[in-house]
Amino acid sequence: MLLNVSERGPEHPTPAPALPVVLLHGLFGRARNLGFVQRKLATTRRTLAMDLRNHGDSPHGPMSYPAMAGDVLDTMEQNHANPAIVLGHSMGGKTAMTLALTHPNAVRALIVVDIAPAQGGFDRLDLPDNLDRLQFPPHLDLRTTNDLLRPYIASDAVRQLMAQNIRQGDNPGWAIGLKEILAAMPDIMGWPQLAPGLRYEGPTLFIRGETSPYISPDNYPTMQALFPNHRLESIRGAGHWVHADAPRRFTELVEEFLAGIP
């Protein structure tokens, strides 16, 4: 499956072309969620932010991490961006790890944001099972979209996240493959059963939010086994949406890491 791509840069190319960077958003997100870091990296690099399947403007279909990693690989090849440095947040991070483990030659370096190669990572969304059967009025704007979702979603942050996935104006509705996403939630919450013995030897950076529970010491042995050339950085005061909570420090860590990649 070929994914929708938002491409940017390089605005000031370096004498020796830098490797492109592929950016993968989290669950119920879209390419523009990583816009701040994309704009910063695009000053000197080609950047490709992708809508994962069932998200943004990409096609819909059954979800699994191997399928999503295959989508990213196909889209990289279609856009002549193989190999690349791959950065993924949350669900996008699990997709990026799966791609690196199964197609290591396509991933020159890996950045994983606030997620571990393990079960879990999305338990705080607390979405009702019947959200895909939500009845829409004839017209919606941003304010009425928020009012429509409030009885179903108590969290302001999660409600804002979901509001970006609703088609507003006349004839509103879900713009994403919500049924496919909800059906795949056990797989999205989990970690795929990959071939035994796989490991990614390339340089890897894990970035976690200090207040987020999604990378814990329990995960360290698996991280070391699968990604032996990794380091872990924690950003003080940041939560799961670490790139939004501390955008400048997050971008600093990413740029420092990229500077060390030949």
MOQUIUR-V19366 format. One record per helix or strand of 3 or more residues. SS is the DSSP state (alpha for helix, beta for strand). FROM is the first residue (numbers start at 0). LEN is the number of residues. Records with the same first field share a line. If there is no record, write none. Layout:
SS: FROM-LEN, FROM-LEN
This chain:
beta: 4-4, 20-4, 46-4, 83-6, 106-7, 202-7, 229-6
alpha: 30-11, 64-14, 90-12, 103-3, 130-3, 141-9, 155-8, 177-6, 184-5, 216-10, 241-4, 246-13
